[in-house]
Amino acid sequence: MVVLVINEIPDLRKVVRTFFELQGYEVVEAGHPVEAFSQAIEYKPQFVVVDNVVDSIPCLAICKNIQTIPELEAVEFVVLTDFDDELPAVSGINLKGIITKPNIVPKLRNYFPPLK
């Protein structure tokens, strides 16, 4: 299973990558929305972990854009936020969950069991 991680902060992407790799997932990273779209086309992820805002673009716009890619209409999204009430009402995407930073790894475990 492939997970696309979209975040501007390389250290945060590394933490998320390490978590998923230890769980047995293949991980692809993107630091900005254009790169994310390209990676999604190439790797066809089953899951996308995206920050609430990436490069001044709201995550909902990024998610909806990814869902326009053939074969990715049903991809599941997990959104990372700084505050519990930061994300506006979510509609139009297949939302698997919302995780409040900074302590994300234990929360990721709730959504993604080991594949190994």
N, C-alpha and C positions, 0 to 999 in steps of 0.2 A: 504494500500500500504506500502511496506517495502522499507526502504532506508538503504543501507550499507555505513557507513562512515569510510574511511580508512585514518588514519593520525597518526603519531608518537606522536603528542603533545596532551596529555589528555585534557588540557584546551580548545584547539581548537575543539576537538571532542565534548566536553560538550556544547560549543556555538552552534555548528551545530545540535547536538541532541535536545537542547532546542528549536531551531527554528522549526525543523521538528515536534516535539511533539506538539507544540502549533498550528501547521498547521493541525494536525490530522493524521500524518504519524506514523507508527511503525518504530523504529530505532534500528539498530544493529551496534555495533562498532568493529573496529579492529585496533590494533596498529602496526601491521606488516603484510607483504604479506601472510605469511603462515596462520596466524589467519584469514585474509580476505578470503582466499580461503575456509577454513573450514566453516566460517560463511555464505559464499555465497552458499555452498552446503546445509547447514542446513536450511537457511531461504529463499532462492530463491528471492532475492530482485528484485524489478522492476527498481530501480535506485541505482547507486553507485556514491558517492561523494568521490573523491580520490585526495590526494596531488600529485603534479607533480613528486616528488621523495619520496619514503617511504622506509626507511631502505636501502638506496643506490640503490634501484631498481626503474627504470623509470616507471612512471604510465602506459605507453603504454604496457609494458610487463605484468604488473599486470592486466590491463583490458583485454588484449588478453587471458591471462590465465583463467580469470573468464568466458569469453565467450566460453571456451571449455566445461564448465559444461552443461550437458543436461538441457534443459528448460531455459538456460540463454543466448542463442545465441543472443537474441534481447534486452538484458538489456541495459539501457541508462546510459551514464556516464557524470558526470560533474567533470572537473578537476580544482583544485585550484592551482594557480601559484603565485610566488612572483613578477614577472615582466610580462608586456604585451607580450614580445617577447621570453619568457623563453621556451615555449613549441614548439618543432619542429613540422614539418608538421604531421598532424594526419591522419592516414588512417588505415583501418581495424577494427575500433571500431565504435559503435553507439554513437557518441558524441552529447550530448544534449547541452553542453556549456562549456565555459572556464571562470573562475572567478578569477580576480586578487585580492590577499589579500592586505591589512588587512581588509577592510570594506566589508565583504562578505554577511552579512545578507540581506541588501537591494538588492543585486544582486541575492541572492537565491530566493527572492520573485518574481523576473522576470521569473524564471523557474518553480517555485513550488507554485501554488495557494493553498489556504486553502482547505482541504477536508471537513471540518466541515460546 
